[in-house]
Amino acid sequence: MSLPPDLLDILVCPKCKGPLEHRTAPPDPAEQLVCHACRLIYAVEDDIPIMLIDEAKPF
């Protein structure tokens, strides 16, 4: 299952408050939310976005 569209409409990067790209396809097997401004990737685990800056991975 994927994140609901109405949730994706309101989610923003917790660091810069900018837009997030929702990724569900390869190359990464897991669902992710990506902030291009901060260059951070937020994981989605069991349909729950992990929006903690300390847990985000840089790219």
N, C-alpha and C positions, 0 to 999 in steps of 0.2 A: 504494500500500500504506500501511497505517496502523501505528501503534505497537501492539505486542502487549499484550493486556489484563494479562498478568502483570507486564510492565514498568510499565504505568501504575499498578498497585497499589502499587508500591514507590517510585515517584518522588515527591519532595517538593521544595518550594522550597528552593534552596540558601541563601537569605538568612534565612528565618524558620523553616524546617523544617515549614511548613504545607502543606495539601493544594493540589493543582493541578487546574484545570479543563482538560480536553482539548477543544480546539476544532478541528473539521475543516470546518465549514460556513461559508457567507457570514455576515457581510459581508466577512470577510477570506478571500482565496483560498488562503492557505497554512495548513498545520497548525501549531497553536500550543499551548503550555501556559501557563495564566494563573494567577497568584497574586493573589487579590483582596485579601489582607491587605497585601501589599507594593505592590500595583498595578503589577506587572511582567508583561511578556509575554516568554516564552522561545520562540524559533523552533525549528522542527523542519525540518532540511534533509536530504533523502535518507534519511528514516526514522531520523535521529540527532538526539535532543534536544540543543540547545545550552544547557547548564545553567550558563553563566558569567554571574555577576551583571553584570559590565561589558558584556556583549553584550545583556542584556535591555533591552527598550524599556518606558518608563513609559506608563501610560494614564490 
